[in-house]
Amino acid sequence: MAIPASAKTMAFIVTRDREKAKAFYAGQLGFKLVHEDPFAAVYDLNGTMLRVSTVENHVAQPHTVLGWEVADIAQTALALRDQGIAFTIYEGFEQDELGIWSAPGSASKVAWFTDPDGNLLSLAQSP
């Protein structure tokens, strides 16, 4: 059986410190906390549910775990920088001063940043 077309996507992030994660996802990123219980803090990410669960010994992975496609990556990066978000600069990627990388041979752009647990998040702009 296939997943029904009406099924909604949801995302999961793990944190070691829920209070820091709540300050980040609600305070800095501006997402609405819609529910909290002993298992997770739940946010509305523009129609997608994000469950932030606490795992004491969580170790962040080196790859992107959650991202957003935006219409204007520079404007969004500036707004996040104003909220205290620092973008990750990777050696050899030739990112601009905001941390935005332009994919060679394409108009696609990406910028990466981390949450308080080191989970790698991204912004992307496609042509």
C-alpha positions in Angstrom: 0.0 0.0 0.0 1.3 3.5 -0.9 1.2 6.4 1.4 -2.0 8.3 0.6 -1.7 11.6 -1.3 -3.5 13.3 1.5 -0.9 12.3 4.1 1.0 15.3 5.5 4.8 15.3 5.8 6.3 15.8 9.2 9.9 16.3 10.3 11.9 15.3 13.3 14.9 16.9 15.0 16.7 15.7 18.1 18.0 17.9 20.9 20.0 17.4 24.0 18.5 20.6 25.6 14.9 21.3 24.8 14.8 24.7 26.3 17.7 25.9 24.1 16.0 24.3 21.1 12.7 26.0 21.9 14.5 29.4 22.1 16.1 28.7 18.7 13.1 27.3 16.7 10.5 29.7 18.2 12.6 32.7 19.2 15.3 32.9 16.4 13.5 31.2 13.5 10.1 32.4 14.5 8.1 29.1 14.2 5.0 28.7 16.4 5.1 26.1 19.2 1.7 24.3 18.8 2.1 21.5 21.4 4.5 20.2 24.0 4.4 17.0 25.9 7.1 14.8 27.6 8.0 13.4 24.2 8.5 16.5 22.0 8.0 20.2 21.4 5.9 20.5 18.2 6.2 23.4 15.8 4.2 24.5 12.8 6.8 25.0 10.0 4.4 26.8 7.5 2.1 23.7 7.4 4.6 21.0 8.2 4.9 19.6 11.7 8.3 19.6 13.3 8.8 17.4 16.4 11.8 18.3 18.5 12.5 15.4 20.7 15.0 15.2 23.6 17.7 12.5 23.4 20.4 13.0 26.1 23.3 11.6 24.2 22.4 13.0 20.7 25.3 13.6 18.4 24.6 15.8 15.4 25.3 14.3 11.9 27.6 16.1 9.4 24.8 16.4 6.8 21.8 18.7 6.3 18.8 17.3 8.3 16.3 20.1 7.6 16.1 22.9 5.1 13.8 25.6 3.6 13.5 26.7 0.0 13.2 30.5 -0.1 12.5 33.0 -2.8 15.4 35.3 -1.8 18.2 33.6 0.0 20.2 36.8 0.6 17.2 38.6 2.2 16.4 35.5 4.3 20.1 35.1 5.4 20.3 38.7 6.4 17.0 38.4 8.5 18.4 35.3 10.2 21.7 37.0 10.8 19.8 39.8 12.5 18.3 37.1 14.8 21.8 36.0 15.8 22.2 33.1 13.4 25.7 32.5 12.1 26.1 30.8 8.8 28.6 28.0 8.3 31.6 28.7 6.0 33.1 25.6 4.3 36.7 25.8 3.1 36.9 25.6 -0.7 33.2 26.3 -1.3 33.8 30.0 -2.3 30.7 31.2 -0.4 29.9 34.9 -0.3 30.1 37.1 2.8 26.7 35.9 4.0 27.8 32.2 3.7 25.8 31.7 0.5 27.2 29.1 -2.0 26.3 29.3 -5.7 26.3 25.9 -7.3 28.7 25.8 -10.3 26.9 25.9 -13.6 23.5 26.6 -12.0 21.5 29.5 -10.5 20.9 27.4 -7.4 22.2 28.8 -4.1 22.5 27.3 -0.6 23.5 28.5 2.9 24.0 26.3 5.9 23.6 27.0 9.7 23.3 24.9 12.8 20.8 24.8 15.7 22.1 24.8 19.3 22.7 21.0 19.1 24.8 21.2 15.9 22.0 19.9 13.6 22.8 21.2 10.1 20.0 23.2 8.6 19.9 25.0 5.2 18.4 27.6 3.1 18.1 27.0 -0.7 17.1 29.2 -3.6 16.4 27.5 -6.9 16.0 29.3 -10.3 
